[in-house]
C-alpha cells in the first residue's frame, strides 16, 4: 500500500472570506488562497497544490487536513 502525500490547510477569517494557507510535499513554501465558504477549502487547496506542482488535479493523490486558526475556533 502506498502512502498518500499529506497537505495541511490552515484557515482564518479575513472579513467575509476564509484565508487559506496550504503546506505540503513539493511546495517550496506555504501558498495562499481564499474561499467564501469553509466547505470549499479542500477543493480550492487541492486545485492550488496541483497548479503549483504543475500536475492535473485528478492526478494529485493526496490527503488534505483542515485546521481552523485558534482565534477563530474559540469564538
N, CA, C, O and CB atoms as a CASP TS submission, in Angstrom:
PFRMAT TS
TARGET T0000
AUTHOR 0000-0000-0000
METHOD Language model
MODEL 1
PARENT N/A
ATOM      1  N   UNK     1       0.840  -1.182   0.000  1.00  0.00           N
ATOM      2  CA  UNK     1       0.000   0.000   0.000  1.00  0.00           C
ATOM      3  C   UNK     1       0.885   1.244   0.000  1.00  0.00           C
ATOM      4  O   UNK     1       1.783   1.369   0.832  1.00  0.00           O
ATOM      5  CB  UNK     1      -0.956  -0.001   1.219  1.00  0.00           C
ATOM      6  N   UNK     2       0.638   2.146  -0.913  1.00  0.00           N
ATOM      7  CA  UNK     2       1.398   3.383  -0.996  1.00  0.00           C
ATOM      8  C   UNK     2       0.841   4.406  -0.026  1.00  0.00           C
ATOM      9  O   UNK     2      -0.370   4.523   0.165  1.00  0.00           O
ATOM     10  CB  UNK     2       1.383   3.935  -2.422  1.00  0.00           C
ATOM     11  N   UNK     3       1.774   5.157   0.592  1.00  0.00           N
ATOM     12  CA  UNK     3       1.339   6.251   1.449  1.00  0.00           C
ATOM     13  C   UNK     3       0.996   7.449   0.592  1.00  0.00           C
ATOM     14  O   UNK     3       1.719   7.787  -0.345  1.00  0.00           O
ATOM     15  CB  UNK     3       2.422   6.614   2.484  1.00  0.00           C
ATOM     16  N   UNK     4      -0.098   8.078   0.917  1.00  0.00           N
ATOM     17  CA  UNK     4      -0.511   9.279   0.180  1.00  0.00           C
ATOM     18  C   UNK     4       0.193  10.488   0.776  1.00  0.00           C
ATOM     19  O   UNK     4       0.476  10.531   1.974  1.00  0.00           O
ATOM     20  CB  UNK     4      -2.063   9.466   0.221  1.00  0.00           C
ATOM     21  N   UNK     5       0.471  11.473  -0.079  1.00  0.00           N
ATOM     22  CA  UNK     5       1.018  12.731   0.413  1.00  0.00           C
ATOM     23  C   UNK     5      -0.011  13.396   1.319  1.00  0.00           C
ATOM     24  O   UNK     5      -1.216  13.223   1.137  1.00  0.00           O
ATOM     25  CB  UNK     5       1.413  13.670  -0.763  1.00  0.00           C
ATOM     26  N   UNK     6       0.472  14.152   2.290  1.00  0.00           N
ATOM     27  CA  UNK     6      -0.425  14.839   3.224  1.00  0.00           C
ATOM     28  C   UNK     6      -0.147  16.332   3.182  1.00  0.00           C
ATOM     29  O   UNK     6       0.993  16.768   3.341  1.00  0.00           O
ATOM     30  CB  UNK     6      -0.256  14.292   4.669  1.00  0.00           C
ATOM     31  N   UNK     7      -1.185  17.101   2.969  1.00  0.00           N
ATOM     32  CA  UNK     7      -1.111  18.559   2.923  1.00  0.00           C
ATOM     33  C   UNK     7      -1.930  19.118   4.066  1.00  0.00           C
ATOM     34  O   UNK     7      -2.920  18.519   4.486  1.00  0.00           O
ATOM     35  CB  UNK     7      -1.614  19.111   1.559  1.00  0.00           C
ATOM     36  N   UNK     8      -1.513  20.273   4.571  1.00  0.00           N
ATOM     37  CA  UNK     8      -2.280  20.934   5.630  1.00  0.00           C
ATOM     38  C   UNK     8      -2.837  22.249   5.102  1.00  0.00           C
ATOM     39  O   UNK     8      -2.184  22.970   4.348  1.00  0.00           O
ATOM     40  CB  UNK     8      -1.400  21.179   6.890  1.00  0.00           C
ATOM     41  N   UNK     9      -4.041  22.530   5.513  1.00  0.00           N
ATOM     42  CA  UNK     9      -4.718  23.778   5.177  1.00  0.00           C
ATOM     43  C   UNK     9      -4.996  24.479   6.503  1.00  0.00           C
ATOM     44  O   UNK     9      -5.669  23.928   7.374  1.00  0.00           O
ATOM     45  CB  UNK     9      -6.053  23.529   4.344  1.00  0.00           C
ATOM     46  N   UNK    10      -4.480  25.687   6.650  1.00  0.00           N
ATOM     47  CA  UNK    10      -4.788  26.482   7.825  1.00  0.00           C
ATOM     48  C   UNK    10      -5.728  27.593   7.382  1.00  0.00           C
ATOM     49  O   UNK    10      -5.426  28.344   6.454  1.00  0.00           O
ATOM     50  CB  UNK    10      -3.488  27.056   8.495  1.00  0.00           C
ATOM     51  N   UNK    11      -6.866  27.690   8.051  1.00  0.00           N
ATOM     52  CA  UNK    11      -7.899  28.656   7.670  1.00  0.00           C
ATOM     53  C   UNK    11      -8.085  29.687   8.768  1.00  0.00           C
ATOM     54  O   UNK    11      -8.073  29.361   9.955  1.00  0.00           O
ATOM     55  CB  UNK    11      -9.233  27.945   7.378  1.00  0.00           C
ATOM     56  N   UNK    12      -8.254  30.920   8.361  1.00  0.00           N
ATOM     57  CA  UNK    12      -8.547  32.007   9.283  1.00  0.00           C
ATOM     58  C   UNK    12      -9.474  33.002   8.595  1.00  0.00           C
ATOM     59  O   UNK    12      -9.443  33.137   7.372  1.00  0.00           O
ATOM     60  CB  UNK    12      -7.244  32.702   9.761  1.00  0.00           C
ATOM     61  N   UNK    13     -10.275  33.679   9.353  1.00  0.00           N
ATOM     62  CA  UNK    13     -11.215  34.646   8.775  1.00  0.00           C
ATOM     63  C   UNK    13     -10.467  35.875   8.282  1.00  0.00           C
ATOM     64  O   UNK    13      -9.516  36.343   8.908  1.00  0.00           O
ATOM     65  CB  UNK    13     -12.287  35.054   9.808  1.00  0.00           C
ATOM     66  N   UNK    14     -10.916  36.378   7.156  1.00  0.00           N
ATOM     67  CA  UNK    14     -10.412  37.627   6.592  1.00  0.00           C
ATOM     68  C   UNK    14     -11.622  38.363   6.045  1.00  0.00           C
ATOM     69  O   UNK    14     -11.970  38.227   4.872  1.00  0.00           O
ATOM     70  CB  UNK    14      -9.316  37.381   5.471  1.00  0.00           C
ATOM     71  N   UNK    15     -12.259  39.144   6.908  1.00  0.00           N
ATOM     72  CA  UNK    15     -13.525  39.770   6.536  1.00  0.00           C
ATOM     73  C   UNK    15     -14.563  38.683   6.296  1.00  0.00           C
ATOM     74  O   UNK    15     -14.704  37.778   7.119  1.00  0.00           O
ATOM     75  CB  UNK    15     -13.360  40.664   5.274  1.00  0.00           C
ATOM     76  N   UNK    16     -15.290  38.754   5.188  1.00  0.00           N
ATOM     77  CA  UNK    16     -16.303  37.741   4.915  1.00  0.00           C
ATOM     78  C   UNK    16     -15.725  36.472   4.282  1.00  0.00           C
ATOM     79  O   UNK    16     -16.468  35.532   3.997  1.00  0.00           O
ATOM     80  CB  UNK    16     -17.364  38.318   4.011  1.00  0.00           C
ATOM     81  N   UNK    17     -14.407  36.435   4.060  1.00  0.00           N
ATOM     82  CA  UNK    17     -13.750  35.308   3.401  1.00  0.00           C
ATOM     83  C   UNK    17     -12.988  34.454   4.402  1.00  0.00           C
ATOM     84  O   UNK    17     -12.716  34.880   5.524  1.00  0.00           O
ATOM     85  CB  UNK    17     -12.804  35.806   2.311  1.00  0.00           C
ATOM     86  N   UNK    18     -12.645  33.236   3.977  1.00  0.00           N
ATOM     87  CA  UNK    18     -11.714  32.383   4.695  1.00  0.00           C
ATOM     88  C   UNK    18     -10.391  32.454   3.954  1.00  0.00           C
ATOM     89  O   UNK    18     -10.318  32.092   2.779  1.00  0.00           O
ATOM     90  CB  UNK    18     -12.240  30.904   4.808  1.00  0.00           C
ATOM     91  N   UNK    19      -9.346  32.914   4.623  1.00  0.00           N
ATOM     92  CA  UNK    19      -7.999  32.935   4.059  1.00  0.00           C
ATOM     93  C   UNK    19      -7.357  31.580   4.351  1.00  0.00           C
ATOM     94  O   UNK    19      -7.347  31.128   5.496  1.00  0.00           O
ATOM     95  CB  UNK    19      -7.138  34.120   4.653  1.00  0.00           C
ATOM     96  N   UNK    20      -6.826  30.939   3.321  1.00  0.00           N
ATOM     97  CA  UNK    20      -6.238  29.610   3.456  1.00  0.00           C
ATOM     98  C   UNK    20      -4.746  29.661   3.171  1.00  0.00           C
ATOM     99  O   UNK    20      -4.307  30.352   2.252  1.00  0.00           O
ATOM    100  CB  UNK    20      -6.926  28.613   2.514  1.00  0.00           C
ATOM    101  N   UNK    21      -3.970  28.929   3.958  1.00  0.00           N
ATOM    102  CA  UNK    21      -2.556  28.718   3.691  1.00  0.00           C
ATOM    103  C   UNK    21      -2.360  27.216   3.557  1.00  0.00           C
ATOM    104  O   UNK    21      -2.770  26.444   4.423  1.00  0.00           O
ATOM    105  CB  UNK    21      -1.642  29.330   4.825  1.00  0.00           C
ATOM    106  N   UNK    22      -1.730  26.812   2.460  1.00  0.00           N
ATOM    107  CA  UNK    22      -1.556  25.391   2.156  1.00  0.00           C
ATOM    108  C   UNK    22      -0.066  25.044   2.181  1.00  0.00           C
ATOM    109  O   UNK    22       0.744  25.700   1.525  1.00  0.00           O
ATOM    110  CB  UNK    22      -2.181  25.039   0.770  1.00  0.00           C
ATOM    111  N   UNK    23       0.285  24.006   2.945  1.00  0.00           N
ATOM    112  CA  UNK    23       1.653  23.484   3.033  1.00  0.00           C
ATOM    113  C   UNK    23       1.622  22.000   2.678  1.00  0.00           C
ATOM    114  O   UNK    23       0.634  21.309   2.927  1.00  0.00           O
ATOM    115  CB  UNK    23       2.262  23.708   4.466  1.00  0.00           C
ATOM    116  N   UNK    24       2.718  21.524   2.094  1.00  0.00           N
ATOM    117  CA  UNK    24       2.796  20.093   1.829  1.00  0.00           C
ATOM    118  C   UNK    24       3.966  19.728   0.949  1.00  0.00           C
ATOM    119  O   UNK    24       4.727  20.594   0.517  1.00  0.00           O
ATOM    120  CB  UNK    24       1.529  19.618   1.195  1.00  0.00           C
ATOM    121  N   UNK    25       4.109  18.432   0.682  1.00  0.00           N
ATOM    122  CA  UNK    25       5.224  17.925  -0.113  1.00  0.00           C
ATOM    123  C   UNK    25       5.280  18.572  -1.495  1.00  0.00           C
ATOM    124  O   UNK    25       4.271  18.692  -2.190  1.00  0.00           O
ATOM    125  CB  UNK    25       5.119  16.416  -0.255  1.00  0.00           C
ATOM    126  N   UNK    26       6.488  18.982  -1.869  1.00  0.00           N
ATOM    127  CA  UNK    26       6.683  19.575  -3.182  1.00  0.00           C
ATOM    128  C   UNK    26       6.441  21.067  -3.240  1.00  0.00           C
ATOM    129  O   UNK    26       6.839  21.722  -4.203  1.00  0.00           O
ATOM    130  CB  UNK    26       5.802  18.913  -4.151  1.00  0.00           C
ATOM    131  N   UNK    27       5.794  21.617  -2.220  1.00  0.00           N
ATOM    132  CA  UNK    27       5.561  23.060  -2.181  1.00  0.00           C
ATOM    133  C   UNK    27       6.742  23.714  -1.468  1.00  0.00           C
ATOM    134  O   UNK    27       7.091  23.311  -0.359  1.00  0.00           O
ATOM    135  CB  UNK    27       4.206  23.403  -1.461  1.00  0.00           C
ATOM    136  N   UNK    28       7.353  24.701  -2.081  1.00  0.00           N
ATOM    137  CA  UNK    28       8.549  25.331  -1.523  1.00  0.00           C
ATOM    138  C   UNK    28       8.249  26.201  -0.315  1.00  0.00           C
ATOM    139  O   UNK    28       9.138  26.502   0.482  1.00  0.00           O
ATOM    140  CB  UNK    28       9.231  26.158  -2.577  1.00  0.00           C
ATOM    141  N   UNK    29       6.994  26.604  -0.182  1.00  0.00           N
ATOM    142  CA  UNK    29       6.572  27.451   0.933  1.00  0.00           C
ATOM    143  C   UNK    29       5.065  27.285   1.074  1.00  0.00           C
ATOM    144  O   UNK    29       4.445  26.548   0.307  1.00  0.00           O
ATOM    145  CB  UNK    29       6.969  28.966   0.706  1.00  0.00           C
ATOM    146  N   UNK    30       4.479  27.962   2.044  1.00  0.00           N
ATOM    147  CA  UNK    30       3.031  27.976   2.153  1.00  0.00           C
ATOM    148  C   UNK    30       2.437  28.875   1.078  1.00  0.00           C
ATOM    149  O   UNK    30       2.914  29.989   0.862  1.00  0.00           O
ATOM    150  CB  UNK    30       2.595  28.442   3.551  1.00  0.00           C
ATOM    151  N   UNK    31       1.414  28.401   0.415  1.00  0.00           N
ATOM    152  CA  UNK    31       0.737  29.188  -0.611  1.00  0.00           C
ATOM    153  C   UNK    31      -0.637  29.587  -0.104  1.00  0.00           C
ATOM    154  O   UNK    31      -1.253  28.874   0.688  1.00  0.00           O
ATOM    155  CB  UNK    31       0.625  28.399  -1.940  1.00  0.00           C
ATOM    156  N   UNK    32      -1.110  30.734  -0.569  1.00  0.00           N
ATOM    157  CA  UNK    32      -2.339  31.314  -0.054  1.00  0.00           C
ATOM    158  C   UNK    32      -3.433  31.349  -1.117  1.00  0.00           C
ATOM    159  O   UNK    32      -3.181  31.541  -2.306  1.00  0.00           O
ATOM    160  CB  UNK    32      -2.076  32.714   0.468  1.00  0.00           C
ATOM    161  N   UNK    33      -4.645  31.156  -0.639  1.00  0.00           N
ATOM    162  CA  UNK    33      -5.833  31.306  -1.471  1.00  0.00           C
ATOM    163  C   UNK    33      -6.973  31.668  -0.533  1.00  0.00           C
ATOM    164  O   UNK    33      -6.755  31.857   0.664  1.00  0.00           O
ATOM    165  CB  UNK    33      -6.148  29.994  -2.299  1.00  0.00           C
ATOM    166  N   UNK    34      -8.170  31.765  -1.056  1.00  0.00           N
ATOM    167  CA  UNK    34      -9.307  32.099  -0.198  1.00  0.00           C
ATOM    168  C   UNK    34     -10.571  31.442  -0.718  1.00  0.00           C
ATOM    169  O   UNK    34     -10.682  31.106  -1.897  1.00  0.00           O
ATOM    170  CB  UNK    34      -9.497  33.620  -0.111  1.00  0.00           C
ATOM    171  N   UNK    35     -11.509  31.269   0.176  1.00  0.00           N
ATOM    172  CA  UNK    35     -12.829  30.734  -0.176  1.00  0.00           C
ATOM    173  C   UNK    35     -13.877  31.516   0.593  1.00  0.00           C
ATOM    174  O   UNK    35     -13.610  32.067   1.661  1.00  0.00           O
ATOM    175  CB  UNK    35     -12.933  29.202   0.137  1.00  0.00           C
ATOM    176  N   UNK    36     -15.051  31.552   0.040  1.00  0.00           N
ATOM    177  CA  UNK    36     -16.172  32.223   0.705  1.00  0.00           C
ATOM    178  C   UNK    36     -16.754  31.324   1.803  1.00  0.00           C
ATOM    179  O   UNK    36     -17.136  31.790   2.876  1.00  0.00           O
ATOM    180  CB  UNK    36     -17.272  32.599  -0.326  1.00  0.00           C
ATOM    181  N   UNK    37     -16.808  30.030   1.501  1.00  0.00           N
ATOM    182  CA  UNK    37     -17.373  29.070   2.458  1.00  0.00           C
ATOM    183  C   UNK    37     -16.336  28.009   2.776  1.00  0.00           C
ATOM    184  O   UNK    37     -15.692  27.470   1.875  1.00  0.00           O
ATOM    185  CB  UNK    37     -18.670  28.414   1.900  1.00  0.00           C
ATOM    186  N   UNK    38     -16.176  27.711   4.052  1.00  0.00           N
ATOM    187  CA  UNK    38     -15.150  26.787   4.515  1.00  0.00           C
ATOM    188  C   UNK    38     -15.305  25.387   3.923  1.00  0.00           C
ATOM    189  O   UNK    38     -14.321  24.658   3.796  1.00  0.00           O
ATOM    190  CB  UNK    38     -15.181  26.707   6.018  1.00  0.00           C
ATOM    191  N   UNK    39     -16.513  25.011   3.566  1.00  0.00           N
ATOM    192  CA  UNK    39     -16.731  23.679   2.988  1.00  0.00           C
ATOM    193  C   UNK    39     -16.030  23.509   1.639  1.00  0.00           C
ATOM    194  O   UNK    39     -15.902  22.387   1.150  1.00  0.00           O
ATOM    195  CB  UNK    39     -18.224  23.421   2.823  1.00  0.00           C
ATOM    196  N   UNK    40     -15.573  24.610   1.031  1.00  0.00           N
ATOM    197  CA  UNK    40     -14.871  24.555  -0.249  1.00  0.00           C
ATOM    198  C   UNK    40     -13.352  24.593  -0.084  1.00  0.00           C
ATOM    199  O   UNK    40     -12.625  24.632  -1.077  1.00  0.00           O
ATOM    200  CB  UNK    40     -15.317  25.704  -1.131  1.00  0.00           C
ATOM    201  N   UNK    41     -12.868  24.582   1.153  1.00  0.00           N
ATOM    202  CA  UNK    41     -11.434  24.728   1.413  1.00  0.00           C
ATOM    203  C   UNK    41     -10.618  23.606   0.789  1.00  0.00           C
ATOM    204  O   UNK    41      -9.602  23.880   0.149  1.00  0.00           O
ATOM    205  CB  UNK    41     -11.179  24.773   2.904  1.00  0.00           C
ATOM    206  N   UNK    42     -11.021  22.369   0.950  1.00  0.00           N
ATOM    207  CA  UNK    42     -10.218  21.266   0.414  1.00  0.00           C
ATOM    208  C   UNK    42     -10.159  21.318  -1.113  1.00  0.00           C
ATOM    209  O   UNK    42      -9.097  21.119  -1.702  1.00  0.00           O
ATOM    210  CB  UNK    42     -10.790  19.917   0.873  1.00  0.00           C
ATOM    211  N   UNK    43     -11.275  21.578  -1.740  1.00  0.00           N
ATOM    212  CA  UNK    43     -11.306  21.653  -3.202  1.00  0.00           C
ATOM    213  C   UNK    43     -10.365  22.751  -3.709  1.00  0.00           C
ATOM    214  O   UNK    43      -9.619  22.536  -4.665  1.00  0.00           O
ATOM    215  CB  UNK    43     -12.745  21.914  -3.696  1.00  0.00           C
ATOM    216  N   UNK    44     -10.398  23.909  -3.077  1.00  0.00           N
ATOM    217  CA  UNK    44      -9.549  25.014  -3.507  1.00  0.00           C
ATOM    218  C   UNK    44      -8.086  24.707  -3.225  1.00  0.00           C
ATOM    219  O   UNK    44      -7.224  25.005  -4.052  1.00  0.00           O
ATOM    220  CB  UNK    44      -9.963  26.314  -2.808  1.00  0.00           C
ATOM    221  N   UNK    45      -7.792  24.112  -2.063  1.00  0.00           N
ATOM    222  CA  UNK    45      -6.408  23.764  -1.715  1.00  0.00           C
ATOM    223  C   UNK    45      -5.869  22.697  -2.664  1.00  0.00           C
ATOM    224  O   UNK    45      -4.706  22.754  -3.065  1.00  0.00           O
ATOM    225  CB  UNK    45      -6.323  23.269  -0.253  1.00  0.00           C
ATOM    226  N   UNK    46      -6.692  21.741  -3.017  1.00  0.00           N
ATOM    227  CA  UNK    46      -6.284  20.687  -3.959  1.00  0.00           C
ATOM    228  C   UNK    46      -5.949  21.309  -5.317  1.00  0.00           C
ATOM    229  O   UNK    46      -4.950  20.945  -5.937  1.00  0.00           O
ATOM    230  CB  UNK    46      -7.408  19.613  -4.114  1.00  0.00           C
ATOM    231  N   UNK    47      -6.774  22.237  -5.774  1.00  0.00           N
ATOM    232  CA  UNK    47      -6.532  22.908  -7.046  1.00  0.00           C
ATOM    233  C   UNK    47      -5.246  23.741  -6.983  1.00  0.00           C
ATOM    234  O   UNK    47      -4.456  23.740  -7.927  1.00  0.00           O
ATOM    235  CB  UNK    47      -7.731  23.801  -7.416  1.00  0.00           C
ATOM    236  N   UNK    48      -5.044  24.443  -5.880  1.00  0.00           N
ATOM    237  CA  UNK    48      -3.840  25.244  -5.710  1.00  0.00           C
ATOM    238  C   UNK    48      -2.593  24.356  -5.741  1.00  0.00           C
ATOM    239  O   UNK    48      -1.634  24.668  -6.446  1.00  0.00           O
ATOM    240  CB  UNK    48      -3.904  26.035  -4.392  1.00  0.00           C
ATOM    241  N   UNK    49      -2.597  23.255  -4.985  1.00  0.00           N
ATOM    242  CA  UNK    49      -1.434  22.360  -4.944  1.00  0.00           C
ATOM    243  C   UNK    49      -1.144  21.785  -6.322  1.00  0.00           C
ATOM    244  O   UNK    49       0.013  21.732  -6.739  1.00  0.00           O
ATOM    245  CB  UNK    49      -1.664  21.223  -3.938  1.00  0.00           C
ATOM    246  N   UNK    50      -2.170  21.358  -7.026  1.00  0.00           N
ATOM    247  CA  UNK    50      -1.974  20.803  -8.371  1.00  0.00           C
ATOM    248  C   UNK    50      -1.373  21.849  -9.301  1.00  0.00           C
ATOM    249  O   UNK    50      -0.487  21.539 -10.097  1.00  0.00           O
ATOM    250  CB  UNK    50      -3.308  20.286  -8.947  1.00  0.00           C
ATOM    251  N   UNK    51      -1.850  23.077  -9.204  1.00  0.00           N
ATOM    252  CA  UNK    51      -1.315  24.163 -10.032  1.00  0.00           C
ATOM    253  C   UNK    51       0.151  24.411  -9.720  1.00  0.00           C
ATOM    254  O   UNK    51       0.968  24.514 -10.635  1.00  0.00           O
ATOM    255  CB  UNK    51      -2.123  25.452  -9.821  1.00  0.00           C
ATOM    256  N   UNK    52       0.499  24.509  -8.445  1.00  0.00           N
ATOM    257  CA  UNK    52       1.880  24.784  -8.063  1.00  0.00           C
ATOM    258  C   UNK    52       2.811  23.625  -8.408  1.00  0.00           C
ATOM    259  O   UNK    52       3.992  23.842  -8.678  1.00  0.00           O
ATOM    260  CB  UNK    52       1.959  25.081  -6.578  1.00  0.00           C
ATOM    261  N   UNK    53       2.295  22.401  -8.403  1.00  0.00           N
ATOM    262  CA  UNK    53       3.103  21.225  -8.744  1.00  0.00           C
ATOM    263  C   UNK    53       3.083  20.915 -10.237  1.00  0.00           C
ATOM    264  O   UNK    53       3.769  20.003 -10.699  1.00  0.00           O
ATOM    265  CB  UNK    53       2.611  20.017  -7.972  1.00  0.00           C
ATOM    266  N   UNK    54       2.291  21.681 -10.988  1.00  0.00           N
ATOM    267  CA  UNK    54       2.149  21.517 -12.429  1.00  0.00           C
ATOM    268  C   UNK    54       1.686  20.097 -12.794  1.00  0.00           C
ATOM    269  O   UNK    54       2.249  19.448 -13.676  1.00  0.00           O
ATOM    270  CB  UNK    54       3.477  21.833 -13.123  1.00  0.00           C
ATOM    271  N   UNK    55       0.649  19.640 -12.093  1.00  0.00           N
ATOM    272  CA  UNK    55       0.025  18.354 -12.384  1.00  0.00           C
ATOM    273  C   UNK    55      -1.478  18.569 -12.516  1.00  0.00           C
ATOM    274  O   UNK    55      -2.019  19.563 -12.031  1.00  0.00           O
ATOM    275  CB  UNK    55       0.348  17.300 -11.273  1.00  0.00           C
ATOM    276  N   UNK    56      -2.130  17.648 -13.163  1.00  0.00           N
ATOM    277  CA  UNK    56      -3.584  17.712 -13.257  1.00  0.00           C
ATOM    278  C   UNK    56      -4.168  17.406 -11.886  1.00  0.00           C
ATOM    279  O   UNK    56      -3.682  16.521 -11.182  1.00  0.00           O
ATOM    280  CB  UNK    56      -4.129  16.719 -14.333  1.00  0.00           C
ATOM    281  N   UNK    57      -5.187  18.122 -11.516  1.00  0.00           N
ATOM    282  CA  UNK    57      -5.792  17.939 -10.191  1.00  0.00           C
ATOM    283  C   UNK    57      -6.254  16.496  -9.984  1.00  0.00           C
ATOM    284  O   UNK    57      -6.233  16.004  -8.856  1.00  0.00           O
ATOM    285  CB  UNK    57      -6.977  18.900 -10.010  1.00  0.00           C
ATOM    286  N   UNK    58      -6.666  15.818 -11.035  1.00  0.00           N
ATOM    287  CA  UNK    58      -7.112  14.420 -10.909  1.00  0.00           C
ATOM    288  C   UNK    58      -5.940  13.470 -10.662  1.00  0.00           C
ATOM    289  O   UNK    58      -6.152  12.330 -10.246  1.00  0.00           O
ATOM    290  CB  UNK    58      -7.867  13.990 -12.172  1.00  0.00           C
ATOM    291  N   UNK    59      -4.715  13.918 -10.909  1.00  0.00           N
ATOM    292  CA  UNK    59      -3.525  13.091 -10.674  1.00  0.00           C
ATOM    293  C   UNK    59      -2.925  13.307  -9.291  1.00  0.00           C
ATOM    294  O   UNK    59      -1.970  12.621  -8.926  1.00  0.00           O
ATOM    295  CB  UNK    59      -2.477  13.382 -11.727  1.00  0.00           C
ATOM    296  N   UNK    60      -3.456  14.232  -8.523  1.00  0.00           N
ATOM    297  CA  UNK    60      -2.933  14.536  -7.193  1.00  0.00           C
ATOM    298  C   UNK    60      -3.549  13.582  -6.176  1.00  0.00           C
ATOM    299  O   UNK    60      -4.677  13.780  -5.725  1.00  0.00           O
ATOM    300  CB  UNK    60      -3.222  16.012  -6.805  1.00  0.00           C
ATOM    301  N   UNK    61      -2.800  12.553  -5.825  1.00  0.00           N
ATOM    302  CA  UNK    61      -3.256  11.541  -4.874  1.00  0.00           C
ATOM    303  C   UNK    61      -2.771  11.959  -3.487  1.00  0.00           C
ATOM    304  O   UNK    61      -1.679  11.579  -3.065  1.00  0.00           O
ATOM    305  CB  UNK    61      -2.726  10.104  -5.258  1.00  0.00           C
ATOM    306  N   UNK    62      -3.575  12.730  -2.792  1.00  0.00           N
ATOM    307  CA  UNK    62      -3.133  13.296  -1.522  1.00  0.00           C
ATOM    308  C   UNK    62      -4.300  13.480  -0.571  1.00  0.00           C
ATOM    309  O   UNK    62      -5.461  13.559  -0.974  1.00  0.00           O
ATOM    310  CB  UNK    62      -2.428  14.628  -1.748  1.00  0.00           C
ATOM    311  N   UNK    63      -3.953  13.546   0.701  1.00  0.00           N
ATOM    312  CA  UNK    63      -4.926  13.859   1.744  1.00  0.00           C
ATOM    313  C   UNK    63      -4.726  15.306   2.165  1.00  0.00           C
ATOM    314  O   UNK    63      -3.601  15.805   2.188  1.00  0.00           O
ATOM    315  CB  UNK    63      -4.784  12.894   2.966  1.00  0.00           C
ATOM    316  N   UNK    64      -5.817  15.973   2.494  1.00  0.00           N
ATOM    317  CA  UNK    64      -5.768  17.359   2.945  1.00  0.00           C
ATOM    318  C   UNK    64      -6.420  17.434   4.317  1.00  0.00           C
ATOM    319  O   UNK    64      -7.539  16.962   4.516  1.00  0.00           O
ATOM    320  CB  UNK    64      -6.477  18.316   1.930  1.00  0.00           C
ATOM    321  N   UNK    65      -5.700  18.036   5.258  1.00  0.00           N
ATOM    322  CA  UNK    65      -6.216  18.201   6.620  1.00  0.00           C
ATOM    323  C   UNK    65      -6.442  19.681   6.877  1.00  0.00           C
ATOM    324  O   UNK    65      -5.547  20.500   6.675  1.00  0.00           O
ATOM    325  CB  UNK    65      -5.237  17.598   7.676  1.00  0.00           C
ATOM    326  N   UNK    66      -7.630  20.013   7.319  1.00  0.00           N
ATOM    327  CA  UNK    66      -8.023  21.393   7.563  1.00  0.00           C
ATOM    328  C   UNK    66      -7.900  21.708   9.052  1.00  0.00           C
ATOM    329  O   UNK    66      -8.400  20.970   9.900  1.00  0.00           O
ATOM    330  CB  UNK    66      -9.465  21.649   7.067  1.00  0.00           C
ATOM    331  N   UNK    67      -7.226  22.817   9.352  1.00  0.00           N
ATOM    332  CA  UNK    67      -7.127  23.327  10.720  1.00  0.00           C
ATOM    333  C   UNK    67      -7.598  24.769  10.725  1.00  0.00           C
ATOM    334  O   UNK    67      -7.128  25.584   9.932  1.00  0.00           O
ATOM    335  CB  UNK    67      -5.668  23.212  11.270  1.00  0.00           C
ATOM    336  N   UNK    68      -8.518  25.082  11.610  1.00  0.00           N
ATOM    337  CA  UNK    68      -9.024  26.452  11.740  1.00  0.00           C
ATOM    338  C   UNK    68      -8.189  27.148  12.804  1.00  0.00           C
ATOM    339  O   UNK    68      -7.981  26.607  13.890  1.00  0.00           O
ATOM    340  CB  UNK    68     -10.559  26.476  12.112  1.00  0.00           C
ATOM    341  N   UNK    69      -7.709  28.356  12.489  1.00  0.00           N
ATOM    342  CA  UNK    69      -6.855  29.106  13.406  1.00  0.00           C
ATOM    343  C   UNK    69      -7.492  29.230  14.783  1.00  0.00           C
ATOM    344  O   UNK    69      -8.709  29.375  14.894  1.00  0.00           O
ATOM    345  CB  UNK    69      -6.560  30.490  12.843  1.00  0.00           C
ATOM    346  N   UNK    70      -6.678  29.173  15.828  1.00  0.00           N
ATOM    347  CA  UNK    70      -7.170  29.186  17.216  1.00  0.00           C
ATOM    348  C   UNK    70      -8.079  30.355  17.531  1.00  0.00           C
ATOM    349  O   UNK    70      -9.101  30.180  18.195  1.00  0.00           O
ATOM    350  CB  UNK    70      -6.014  29.207  18.163  1.00  0.00           C
ATOM    351  N   UNK    71      -7.728  31.551  17.065  1.00  0.00           N
ATOM    352  CA  UNK    71      -8.524  32.723  17.424  1.00  0.00           C
ATOM    353  C   UNK    71      -9.927  32.637  16.826  1.00  0.00           C
ATOM    354  O   UNK    71     -10.863  33.243  17.346  1.00  0.00           O
ATOM    355  CB  UNK    71      -7.828  34.004  16.953  1.00  0.00           C
ATOM    356  N   UNK    72     -10.073  31.882  15.730  1.00  0.00           N
ATOM    357  CA  UNK    72     -11.394  31.708  15.114  1.00  0.00           C
ATOM    358  C   UNK    72     -12.131  30.569  15.790  1.00  0.00           C
ATOM    359  O   UNK    72     -13.331  30.672  16.044  1.00  0.00           O
ATOM    360  CB  UNK    72     -11.268  31.440  13.595  1.00  0.00           C
ATOM    361  N   UNK    73     -11.430  29.484  16.085  1.00  0.00           N
ATOM    362  CA  UNK    73     -12.056  28.310  16.664  1.00  0.00           C
ATOM    363  C   UNK    73     -12.634  28.590  18.052  1.00  0.00           C
ATOM    364  O   UNK    73     -13.607  27.950  18.451  1.00  0.00           O
ATOM    365  CB  UNK    73     -11.055  27.181  16.740  1.00  0.00           C
ATOM    366  N   UNK    74     -12.052  29.534  18.791  1.00  0.00           N
ATOM    367  CA  UNK    74     -12.516  29.778  20.158  1.00  0.00           C
ATOM    368  C   UNK    74     -13.647  30.789  20.219  1.00  0.00           C
ATOM    369  O   UNK    74     -14.195  31.020  21.297  1.00  0.00           O
ATOM    370  CB  UNK    74     -11.373  30.255  21.015  1.00  0.00           C
ATOM    371  N   UNK    75     -14.015  31.398  19.101  1.00  0.00           N
ATOM    372  CA  UNK    75     -15.092  32.392  19.142  1.00  0.00           C
ATOM    373  C   UNK    75     -16.424  31.766  18.848  1.00  0.00           C
ATOM    374  O   UNK    75     -17.443  32.457  18.840  1.00  0.00           O
ATOM    375  CB  UNK    75     -14.829  33.512  18.159  1.00  0.00           C
TER
END
